[in-house]
């Protein structure tokens, strides 16, 4: 592992530790503060946005997803402000996407009612459950909404040819589905991870310049060749006598 890879791994490990630790701390504060009121108050239902994420492992997964997305975008973009903006958009968009799809990740339970209740086609919702879909069916089993097809079909709404109601239905998730949904969503959101830095190929390694300490050091002065050794040349002075003049040849 290169020094760059070790540095990146240490930074990601530190960021992931802070993300997990901070998330668990906030979840503990929520449980201590309003944990007993979840399910007992109408505004703190277990399936509500915010309450659902903050009471299960999916919140930890989203924290780790933010670390992974930030590292991946940073390696690809290499611009701090742009990378932070893109990572924020992606990390914030994933919970919104799962918020609209999570109820389809696990099969729902269905209750049917073949008689009217107080003159209306209605199926009571079981206690501490979350309704996903409800409506009526005809003899062929086609589902539709009674109020949109009677007494006259509303334009732009789906209504089967046979609008005679034979039963009502209700699709819902009971409280016992909470952990199934949490684990499925956690596994789906935890698949993202930053790209690994692959080692350079042989050709790239050969083309990389050598470090400074591996370069050939200059030889001492006494080991240099004749280019740096002093030489002498002769010239004639003004009196006509020949003298030796020291001279050093430059390379």
Order of alpha helices (4+ residues) and beta strands (2+ residues): alpha-alpha-alpha-alpha-beta-beta-beta-alpha-beta-alpha-alpha-beta-beta
